[in-house]
Amino acid sequence: MPSLMRFLTLVAIVGAVGFGAIYALATFVSPRTREMTVTIPAARLKGAPPEAAATVHPKTAGAEAAAESATSTR
């Protein structure tokens, strides 16, 4: 039983130190704010053609099969 109590005490102390470190970081450290710029390729702004969009990103389970049958009947 004494070894169990020592183990639980050690776990509690380690947990308290960890909690204290996280609390201190959250309280005393403030993040630096800065402006951010992200370049978006022009191809992503245009969007994909409807046929390609149906096969790449199907909205429903049958959209891919419907797109394949539509291209085969044309």
Summary of the structure (lengths in Angstrom):
residues: 74
radius of gyration: 28.6
end to end distance: 79.7
largest distance: 80.9
contacts: 113
relative contact order: 0.06
helix: 68%
strand: 0%
